[in-house]
C-alpha cells in the first residue's frame, strides 16, 4: 500500500524493467505468488487447475480401466489356450515371409520423437518437481538450470520440427495417393471413422465376455488415439511452452495472469503425457500378455505373415482380395537388426519406466508434503 514501495501497483512496471527491459503493462499482471486454492484472488488459476484435475482423473480412470480389462481378458484366454498369437517371444524370425508394416520414415520419426519426449520429460520434470529428493542431483547431472533449459528447448524444437515435417510429408503423400484412389476415411487412413466406434464397442463386449474378440484392419482405435494424442499435446504443451519461452513477446499483447495459467497447463499436460505414454502406451504395445515383454515391429518395421494374418485379418483379406499382398511381402529381418531392435526397445522401455518412477515420486512427494 505504500506508494513509494517498489512493489506498489504504480511502481511495479518500473521495478520489472530493472531486469526485463522490454516489460509491458501486461507483464506486471503476472502473479508471482499466485496459487490454485484462492478462487477470489486467482479465479483463472483456480478454474484451470480444477479442470486439469478432472481431465487427468477422467483420462487415467478410462484408459487404465481399459488396460486392466484387456489384461484380464487376454490372461484368461491365454490360460485357456484361446487365440494365442503364434509369435516367437525372443523376437527371432519365425516365418519365411514377413509383411512390411512401417516404412523407414515412420520408424525414424518414431525413434527421434521418443528420444525428444524422454529428454523433455527428464529436463522438464526436474524443474517441475524441484523439491523432490532426486531433482537436485539430476539438475547437477544436467549441468545446472541454464544448461537444462537449453537442452529442454532444443528437444522441444526438434519435436516441433519433426511434428510439422511429418504432417507435411503425410499430407503430401496422401494428396498424391488421392489421385490413385486413396480414401481419407478408408481403412488405410489414420483419421477416425465410425468403424472405430464399432470396434471399441466390440472390444468392450469381449472384455466382459459378451462377444467374440473383434478383428481389425490396418489401424485399431487405440493406435489412432496414440497417433492423434501428440496433436493435442503439441497444441497445449507447445503453445504454453512458447509463451513461457518468450514472455516479453507474448506479454506485449497478453495479460500477465495468462502466464500463470500457462505454467499450470504446461506442467499438468506434461504429467498427463508422461504417465499416459509410459503406462497405457507401453501396455498397448508391449506389456499385454500377447506382446510381453517387447514388440519390435516399430523397430524392424515388419511382422511375420502368420502374425499379420491373426492380428490384422481384415487387412490381410482385403489385400488378398485386391491382389496387393505381394506388394507388402519382404524377407525376414536380419539377425543383427532383430538383436539391435531388442536392445533399443528394452533400453527405451527401461528409460521410460525410470522416468515414470521419478515423475510419480515427485508428484506424490509434493502431494503429501
Secondary structure by P-SEA (a helix, b strand, c coil): cccccccccccaaaaaacccccccccccccccccccccccccaaaaaaaaaaaaaaaaaaaaaaaaaaaaaaaaaaaaaacccccccccccccccccccccccaaaaaaaaaaaaaaaaaaaaaaaaaacccccaaaaaaaaccaaaaaaaaaaaaaaaaaaaaaaaaaaaaaaaaaccccccccccccccccaaaaaaaaaaaaaaaccccccccccccaaaaaaaaaaaaaaaaaaaaaaaaacccccccccccaaaaaaaaaaaaaaaaaaaaaacaaaaaccccccccccccccccccccaaaaaaacaaaaaaaaaaccccccccccccaaaaaaaaaaaaaaaaaaaaaaaaaaaaaaaaaac
